Amino acid sequence: MNEIVLIKQALNSSKIMDESPDMAKKFLIGVITRVYIMAGQAASKEILEFMANELCKDLYCRFKGLTLKEVELALSNGAKGLYGEYYGINIRSFNQFLNDYVFSEERRKALEEENIRVDTKKQIAVKGTRTTEEIEQMDYTNALDLFEEYKRTKECPDYGNVVYNYLDRLGLIQFSVEEKWQMMDEARNSRERERKERAVSIVNVIDKMQEGGVLVVYAKRIALKRYFRGLVENGNELKTILDNLKT
């Protein structure tokens, strides 16, 4: 059974937004447990409950249009490495898997086929799910807004690495392997500075589990900032670049 067929089946299950938090949490504990098994690892009941609670918050906030089976499929695919390299079983990796699934070519095709089956004229999206065009426009607008903020403040708080992932998917953020390792070192140093500035030491098991993912998040922020800085220094406008890609 190919991926598009699996996604089409998953689209027909109940949506996160239609389920109670308790039911969603129980479902997620089961999914996360299987992810650990697939990775050859184990987690305590406390860890599983913590991760299910945190992931549930992200789902209701950022991915509420997904169905329960889509979440299961996304996390399973991610654990298998179908979305590329990831850094440990943690909440940030789960968000990465979900984001990669939402913007995958397979899901786009599955949605198109389902939309055609439902209404060939209006191409109505599955209830609670944005169309591919709407998602693309949202990413486009977010990127332009963040670039304008960088030009004003020299800062670009890219929460969840959403803008970085969008521009990277378009092939616009290109750094050498050496530059990427330098950014990882810079991210590690930034993380250590934050640790020292905090009044309470963070040495618990949750922090240890998520550390690798944290560094990747920081490194992507650094990369995005460098990319924006290069555009400004060379007098280039992000809107022009993105618009040229559409033509």
N, C-alpha and C positions, 0 to 999 in steps of 0.2 A: 504493500500500500504506500503510495507516494505522499510526500509532505502536504501537497495541496489538498488531497482527499482528507487527510487527517485534520487539517485546519478547518475544512468545510464542516466536518463532523463536530469539531470543537465549537464552532460558531453557533451551533444549534443547541448548546447546553445553556443552563441558566447563567445569568450575568452576576458579576460581583455586586453591582449596585442594587440587585434585587434580593440579595441574601442578607440575613442578620449577621452582625459581627461575630456572634458566638458560633454560628454555623460555618462561616468563612474561616474562622480560626481553626476549628476542628479539621476542616478540609485541608488547610495549609499545613498543619502539623503532619498529616499523613503524607502530603507531597514532599515536604522538606525532609522527612525521614527517609523517603525513597531516594531523594537526591544524595543524601549522605551515604546510603548504601551503594549507590552507583559510583560514588567517588571513593569507595572503600574505606569510609570513615564512620564514626559513631558520635552521637551527641547525647548529652544528658536530657532528661525531661525538662529541666529548667531552661536549658539553652533552646530547645525546640519551641517551648512556649514563648520565650522572649522573641525569637526570630519570627514566629507566626504573628505575634502581636504587632511587631514593627512593620512586617511586610503587609499586614492587613491595612495599616494606616496608609502606606504608600499606594496600595491598590485602590482604596476608596478616594484617595486624593488625585493620583496621576493616571491610574489605569482602570477606572471604574467602568469603562465601556467594554472591557474584556469579559469573557465568560470564565467560569471556574475551570473548564477543560482547557481553555486557551492558556490560562496561567500554568496549569500542570504541564502542558505541552512545551511552553516556553522554558520553564525551569528544567525540564528533562533534557530538552535540546541543548541548553546551555551547559548542563553538567556533562553532557557527552562531548562538549567541545565544538558543537556545530556553529557557534557564533564566535569562534576564535579563542584565543588564550584568555584565561581569567585568573584572578588571584585569590584563591581560597573560597570556601563555602561561607558566604556572609551576605548581609543585606545589600551591600553595594553590588556584589556580583549578581544577585537576584534582580536588582533594578537594571543592570546591564543586560541580562538575558531578556527581560521583559521589553526593554527599549529596542533591542535588536530584533526581537520577534515582531513587535508592532510595525517596524519599518522594513521588514523583510519583503523581498520580492514575491516570495511564495504566498504570504498573507495578502498582499495587494491583489495577486491573481485570484486567490480564493474569494476575496470580497467581490471582485469584479464578476466572477462567475455566479456567485450567489445573488448579486444585485441584478444581473441580467435575467436570472431565473425568476426573480420576484417581479421585476418591472423593467422591461427592455427600453422603455422610453425615458422614464425619469431617473433610472439608475439610483434608486433610493438606497441609502446605506442601511445596514443592519441596525435596528433600534439600539441607541446608546453608543454607537460607534461612529467616529468621524470618518468621512470619506478620505480617500488618498489625497485628493486635491485640497481638502480643508487642512489636513495635517501638513502638507507641503507648504501651504500659504502661511500657516501658523509658525512653522520653523523659519521660513523666509523672513517674516515680520520680526520674530524674536531675535534673529541674527542681526538685522539692521538696527533694531532698538539698542541692542547691547553694544554694537559698534559705535553708535552715537553717544552712548553713555561713556564708553572708553575715551572718546575724543574730548568729552567734557571733563572727566575726572581722572583719566589714566588708570582706571580700575574697571574690571569686567567680571563681576560676580556671576559666574555661570553655574548656577545651582543644578546639580545632577549632570553636569557636563553636556547639557542638552544642545547648546549652540556648537560646542566643539564637535560633538558626534555628528551633527548635521553637516558642518563644513568639511569634516574629515570624510564623511560618506560621499561628498561631492568631489573629493580629491583635491581640495584647496589647501589643506594644511599638510605640508610636506617638509619633514625634517630628516636629516641623516640619522643613522643608527647612533652615531657618536653624540649628536645633539640630543637625542631622546634619552640617552643614558645620563647626560649632563642634567637634563630636566628632572630625572628621577632622583639624582643626588641633591639637587636643589630642593625638591619636594621633601626628601628625607630630612634635610637640614631645617626646613620650615616647620616640619612636624615636631622635631626635637625642641625647637624654640618654643613652640606652643606648649609642649609638655612642661618645660621649665617654668613657664609663666603661670601655669595653673596652680591653684592653692592645693588641690587634691591630686595625688599621684594616680595615674591611670595604669594600673598593672593587672586588672582583672582579666578573666578569660575571654570575655566578650571583646575587649579592646584588642587582645592578642589575635583573635580570630579575624578581625576586620582590618588589621594594620596594613596588609598588602594592598587591599582595595583602596584604603585611604590615600596611600602614596600615589596610586594611579590617578585618582581624582585630582590630587594636588598637581601632579605633573601635567595633566590635561589643561588645567587652568593656566599654568605657566606657559604651555605651548600656545594656547589661544591668545594670551596677552602678547606674546612675542609676534604672533601672526598679525594681530591688529596693529602693533607698533610698526611692523614692517610696512603695512599698507599706508599708514599715516606718513611715515618718513619718505615714502616714494610717491606721495601725493595721489594714491589710488583710493577709489571709493568702493566699498563692498557691494553696494547696490548695482554699480556698473558691472562688476564681476559676475554677480549672481544673475543679472538680467541677460548678460551675454551667453550664459550657459543654457538659457531657455531658447535661444534662437538657433 
